[in-house]
Amino acid sequence: MTTPNELRLLPWSGPGDKPCYLSTDDPGGYVSRLADNIEAVQLGTAAELLEEVSKTLDDRDTDLTDLRRLVHDLTGALRDVLRVAASRGHLLAVSEPHRI
């Protein structure tokens, strides 16, 4: 949940690959739920690609075109996962008191 002056980094980007933010205090709102669902899909996709990479690297007969496609897909998944991590990390930092 965002506090009144906090923005949530959304799991998609806008024109020019610029970050998109949501300002709301309703974690159950439509856009908040949509963002939660998209984050879940992005994390699931990254997990599936990680499994595919493990299998592909073990296969010595994999051709260069397949490897390039996989690296391209992994790059996109890593970008998505980093955005989710940044968003969730920020939300945790805002919502939890600092403990020393």
Disulfide bonds with the S-S distance in Angstrom:
none
